[in-house]
């Protein structure tokens, strides 16, 4: 099994590459054109697949959950070193968390989020989840 590169190591799988790419995409002139041509078709297929899996979930709820899903996905795509790095508040001891455990944790979180009770504007105003 190959070792994941550290954040400051050059390499094709370095989290730095993805982070720099995203920063560049969101700051270039013509960002909307790039996203429309290259990102939106992928997003559309992904959202349609989610709709097929989550029949009955209103579009607004589905889009909220999709948007909340993208953050953890991007974080995970930055590489296992991000997901296994221990916060300094826990001390400097080496993490015993393995990438496969991170994937299981993230999968459980996201699946739970997609199957959570609805929180549309009507139920949110009453404080009751549907």
N, C-alpha and C positions, 0 to 999 in steps of 0.2 A: 504494500500500500504506500502510495506517495505521500510525503509530508506536505501539508498545505504551506504555501509561502507566507512569511511574516508580512505585516503591513508595509514595511519599508523595503522589501525585496522585489526586484524586478521579476517579471514572469507573466506568462499568459493567463494565469489564474489568479493573479494578485487582485485583492479587493480594490487596490488603488486604481486599476484600469477601469473598473465599472464606475467607481465614484467620479473619476475624471470625465468619463464619457457622459454620465448624467448631468454633471455640472455644465459641460459644454453644450449639450443639447438644449438645456433650459436657459442658456444665456446667449445663444447665437441669434443674429438677426434672421428672420424667416423661420423661427422656431415652430410657428403654427403650421407652416407648409410642410416642414419635415415630419411633424407629428401626424398631420393629416394623411400624408402619403405612406408613412412607414409604421406608425404606432397604432393609429385608429383601426385599421383593418384587423390587426391582431387582437386588439381590445374588443372589437365587435364580436369576433368569433368566440372569444373567451366568455364574454357576457352571455351570448346566445347559448353556449354550452351550460353555463350556470343556470340559465332559465329553464333549460330542459331537465336539469337535475333537481331544481327547486321549484317545481310547478306549484302555483298558488301563492308564491311570495310576490307581493306587489313590486313593480319595477323600481319605485323609489327606494324600497328597502333593499332590493337586490343591488342597486347601484351604491348605496351607502356601504353595504357589506363588502362589495367588490373593492371600493376605494380603501376601506380599512384593511383589506387583505393585501393590497399592493405594498404597503409599508413593510410588513414583516417579510414579504417575499423579496423585496429589494435588499433588506437587511441580510437575509439568508444568502442572496446571490453575491453579497460582498465577501463570502467565504466563511468557512467554519471557524477561522480564528476569531471572527467577530462574535459568533454565537457562543463560543466556549471561553472567551476571555472573562475572567472574574472581575467584577467592579472592585475598585480599590478599597471600598468600605469593608469588603470581606477579607482584607489582608492580602499579602503577596503570595500566599501558598498557591502552588500550581493547581489549576483546575483539573478535576477528574472527569468532567463532563466530556462526552465523546460526540462527534458530529451526528451519529445515528440517533442518539438520545435527543439531540436538539431538533432533529427532523420529526421525531415522534411527538415531542412537546408542541412544536409549531403546528403539526397536523391536527392534534387534539384541540388546540386553541381555535384554529380556523374552522374546523368542522363544527365545533360548538357554536361559534359565531354565526355561521351560516344557518344553523338550525335553531338559533335563539328565538324567543317569542318576538312577534312583530312589535315595532315601536313607531307606528305611523303618527301623524300629527294629532289625530283624534284620541288615540290611546295615550300619547305622551302628555297631552293637556290634562287628562284625567288622572295620570300617574299610574295607570294600569296597563301592563303589557298584555298583548293578545297572543 
